[in-house]
Amino acid sequence: MAIVPSKVPSFNFSDNLVDQEEELQNNLLLTRFSQSRRSFKDNPHRPRYHYVNPEGNLNDPNGLCFWKGNWHLFYQAYPPEDPRQHWGHAVSSDLIHWRDLPYAIYPYPENCCFSGATLVEEDRVIAMYHGTEVGNMIATSSDPLLLNWEKLNNSAVIPLNNSSRFSDSKNTLYSVFDPCIWKNKNFYYALSGGVTPTGPSAQYVAADFLFRSNDLSNWEFLHTFVEDDIFTQIGDDGACPYFWPIGDRHILLFFSHMSGGQYIIGNYNEDKQKFYAEKHGRFNFGAAHPSGVHAPSATPCKDGSVIAIFNMNKGKDCLGWDQIMTLPRQLTLSKYGDLRIKPAGDVLSLRDEHMHFGSHRLQHNKEINFSNVSTNCCEALFKILINDAKRISIDVLCSPDRQEFTRITFYVNGGFNNRFRSAVAAATDANHMRPTSNDSVVTIDSSNSSILSDVSIRPPESASIRLLSDEILDVRVFIDRSIVEVFIDDQQCLAVRVYPSLVASTGMSVIGLGGTAELVSLDIWEMRSIY
């Protein structure tokens, strides 16, 4: 099948911001996007404050970056007149309120524009991405809103590896697939995600292959990049890699088509150009399909943190659209070197009508039902003192008869024996009331979220956290029609798609078991739409 240019209208924009804004006023695509958004506004499961593309389907976020005072989010879009992957585009001044822009990168000479990353330089933004059937591509833009993109050489800078060998002297397979790009000293470096048959019995394991260039056009293969990876599983792959500094370490975010979004924290040796794995974690805790967190896009910040955003898969067919984006997340390192996660951007600007509930004692098996709470689009901030309770559950999107509800549960000290917590952390824990040799566990159980027969059911998401009985636990629950996203004490984040169907599935309650706890406070804000 011959590769053909895109059928989607394309435009050449001016190079100054004033003219660009004027040209966007009556842009054909933006008019179409606006009409499409209006056609979906009454869909009961379409989010109000999590970004979803204006038309058609959505896949991986790509090339998240900050340029000339704005955040730019790119993503795999499927325009209706040519449903091959193009790079869709949105812009935001605060990482929360997104404005649609015309499609950014169109397929040709590649057949489809797959995932990739951006590198921001002083005078331009470099996008490196996978072009199907040709290899890894580079495009550059330097205008104020990143509207005009020019493909380097109009061909793949790292062609598909048809010979399947590194060089004449190395009989080893490598992949040309999803790339990321950074610069170190006088060279550009790029990872190409994939697998290598170095597992037991030559089974495939995740790998990222390192290339180097001094001009972006000519790339030299160096070696596999990650050393000492004892964390990922046989069958994982290293798709959608993003490699950036974080604190005094580096982080590699990636997506496994087998087991989902993950990260490795470690030490980057610039002399050897090797990344030595030290710690590992996950962004989803079950299969990515259905209804789970999918692939990352990430960019570094001047403060040493990393901003990441993910797409989320559907659990129900929705006519004309499917996936959504998570809230942006700010990733930092704790003093123990563990990953810290909290919402990024101006989330507070979304808060609208407010309800406050004071202290409630949680007695064993006595549910507290907040009867005057009725919302499916809110932020709920729970402050909980664990005391001697063994389990605490928060139910959201509840119908009065409990036909539908989504349950967030904390199993106190119910996780693995954490033998390798650092000595400093162990000494700190010893000063608290509850021994903490065991991690605790948080789950989101969506198996009762909907009575609709066409909703796919997934096992509960389950992640480890650290709970201390005499510390107040902060639980931020973001509910947005078909997503429940939970941030716990800046330690962990879990998210699932849900599809409640009953109009009355808007309630909320809390219950403790195995002892007593205290709900110190509960604050709930209705959330404004970002559109």
GIMO-V465803 format. One record per residue. SS is DSSP state (hx for helix, st for strand, lp for the rest). BURIAL is + if it has 16 or more other C-alpha atoms within 10 Angstrom, else -. Layout:
((SS/BURIAL) (SS/BURIAL))
//
This chain:
((lp/-) (lp/-) (lp/-) (lp/-) (lp/-) (lp/+) (lp/-) (lp/-) (lp/-) (lp/-) (lp/-) (lp/-) (lp/+) (lp/+) (lp/-) (lp/-) (hx/-) (hx/-) (hx/-) (hx/+) (hx/-) (hx/-) (hx/-) (hx/-) (hx/-) (lp/-) (lp/-) (hx/-) (hx/+) (hx/+) (hx/-) (hx/-) (hx/+) (hx/-) (hx/-) (hx/+) (hx/-) (hx/-) (hx/-) (hx/+) (lp/-) (lp/-) (lp/-) (lp/-) (lp/+) (lp/+) (lp/+) (lp/+) (lp/+) (lp/+) (lp/+) (lp/+) (lp/+) (lp/+) (lp/+) (lp/+) (lp/+) (st/+) (st/+) (st/+) (st/+) (st/+) (st/+) (st/+) (st/+) (st/+) (st/+) (lp/-) (lp/-) (st/-) (st/+) (st/+) (st/+) (st/+) (st/+) (st/+) (st/+) (st/+) (lp/+) (lp/-) (lp/-) (lp/-) (lp/-) (lp/+) (st/+) (st/+) (st/+) (st/+) (st/+) (st/+) (st/+) (st/+) (lp/+) (lp/-) (lp/+) (lp/+) (lp/+) (lp/+) (st/+) (st/+) (st/+) (st/+) (st/+) (st/+) (st/+) (lp/+) (lp/+) (lp/+) (lp/+) (lp/+) (lp/+) (lp/+) (st/+) (st/+) (st/+) (st/+) (st/+) (st/+) (st/+) (st/+) (lp/-) (lp/-) (lp/-) (lp/-) (st/+) (st/+) (st/+) (st/+) (st/+) (st/+) (st/+) (lp/+) (lp/-) (lp/+) (st/+) (st/+) (st/+) (st/+) (st/+) (st/+) (st/+) (lp/+) (lp/+) (lp/+) (lp/+) (lp/+) (lp/+) (lp/+) (lp/+) (st/-) (st/+) (hx/-) (hx/-) (hx/-) (lp/+) (lp/+) (lp/+) (st/+) (st/+) (lp/+) (lp/-) (lp/-) (lp/-) (lp/-) (lp/-) (lp/+) (st/-) (lp/-) (lp/-) (st/-) (lp/-) (lp/-) (lp/-) (lp/+) (lp/+) (lp/+) (lp/+) (lp/+) (st/+) (st/+) (st/+) (st/+) (st/-) (st/-) (lp/-) (lp/-) (st/-) (st/+) (st/+) (st/+) (st/+) (st/+) (st/+) (st/+) (st/+) (st/+) (lp/+) (lp/-) (lp/-) (hx/-) (hx/-) (hx/-) (lp/-) (lp/+) (st/+) (st/+) (st/+) (st/+) (st/+) (st/+) (st/+) (st/+) (st/+) (lp/-) (lp/-) (lp/+) (lp/-) (lp/-) (lp/+) (st/-) (st/+) (st/-) (st/+) (st/+) (lp/+) (st/+) (st/-) (lp/-) (lp/+) (lp/-) (lp/-) (lp/+) (lp/-) (lp/+) (lp/+) (lp/+) (lp/+) (lp/+) (st/+) (st/+) (st/+) (st/+) (st/+) (st/+) (st/+) (st/+) (lp/+) (lp/-) (st/-) (st/+) (st/+) (st/+) (st/+) (st/+) (st/+) (st/+) (lp/+) (lp/-) (lp/+) (st/+) (st/+) (st/+) (st/+) (st/+) (st/+) (st/+) (st/+) (st/+) (st/-) (lp/-) (lp/-) (lp/-) (lp/+) (st/+) (st/+) (st/+) (st/+) (st/+) (st/+) (st/+) (st/+) (st/+) (lp/+) (lp/+) (lp/+) (lp/+) (lp/+) (lp/+) (lp/+) (lp/+) (lp/+) (lp/+) (st/+) (st/+) (st/+) (st/+) (st/+) (st/+) (st/+) (st/+) (lp/+) (lp/-) (lp/-) (lp/-) (lp/+) (st/+) (st/+) (st/+) (st/+) (st/+) (st/+) (st/+) (lp/+) (lp/+) (lp/+) (lp/+) (lp/-) (st/-) (lp/-) (lp/-) (st/+) (lp/+) (lp/+) (st/+) (st/+) (lp/+) (lp/+) (lp/+) (st/+) (st/+) (st/+) (st/+) (st/+) (lp/-) (lp/-) (lp/-) (lp/+) (lp/-) (st/+) (st/+) (st/+) (st/+) (st/+) (lp/+) (lp/+) (lp/-) (hx/+) (hx/-) (hx/-) (hx/+) (st/-) (st/-) (st/-) (st/-) (st/-) (st/-) (st/-) (lp/-) (lp/-) (st/-) (st/-) (st/+) (lp/+) (st/+) (lp/-) (lp/-) (lp/-) (st/+) (st/-) (lp/-) (lp/-) (lp/-) (lp/-) (lp/+) (lp/+) (lp/+) (st/+) (st/+) (st/+) (st/+) (st/+) (st/+) (st/+) (st/+) (st/+) (lp/+) (lp/+) (lp/+) (lp/+) (lp/+) (st/+) (st/+) (st/+) (st/+) (st/+) (st/+) (st/+) (st/+) (lp/+) (lp/-) (lp/-) (lp/-) (lp/-) (lp/+) (lp/+) (st/+) (st/+) (st/+) (st/+) (st/+) (st/+) (lp/+) (lp/+) (lp/-) (lp/+) (lp/-) (st/-) (lp/-) (lp/-) (lp/-) (lp/-) (lp/-) (hx/-) (hx/-) (hx/-) (hx/+) (hx/-) (hx/-) (hx/+) (hx/-) (lp/-) (lp/-) (lp/-) (lp/+) (lp/-) (lp/+) (lp/+) (st/+) (lp/+) (st/+) (st/+) (st/+) (st/+) (st/+) (st/+) (lp/+) (lp/+) (lp/+) (lp/+) (lp/+) (lp/-) (lp/-) (lp/-) (lp/-) (lp/+) (lp/+) (lp/+) (lp/+) (lp/-) (lp/+) (st/+) (st/+) (st/+) (st/+) (st/+) (lp/+) (lp/+) (lp/+) (lp/+) (lp/-) (lp/-) (st/+) (st/+) (st/+) (st/+) (st/+) (st/+) (st/+) (st/+) (st/+) (lp/+) (lp/+) (st/+) (st/+) (st/+) (st/+) (st/+) (st/+) (lp/+) (lp/+) (lp/+) (st/+) (st/+) (st/+) (st/+) (st/+) (st/+) (lp/+) (lp/+) (lp/+) (lp/-) (lp/-) (lp/-) (lp/+) (lp/+) (lp/+) (st/+) (st/+) (st/+) (st/+) (st/+) (st/+) (st/+) (lp/-) (lp/+) (lp/+) (st/+) (st/+) (st/+) (st/+) (st/+) (st/+) (st/-) (st/+) (st/+) (st/+) (st/+) (lp/-) (lp/-) (lp/-) (lp/-))
//
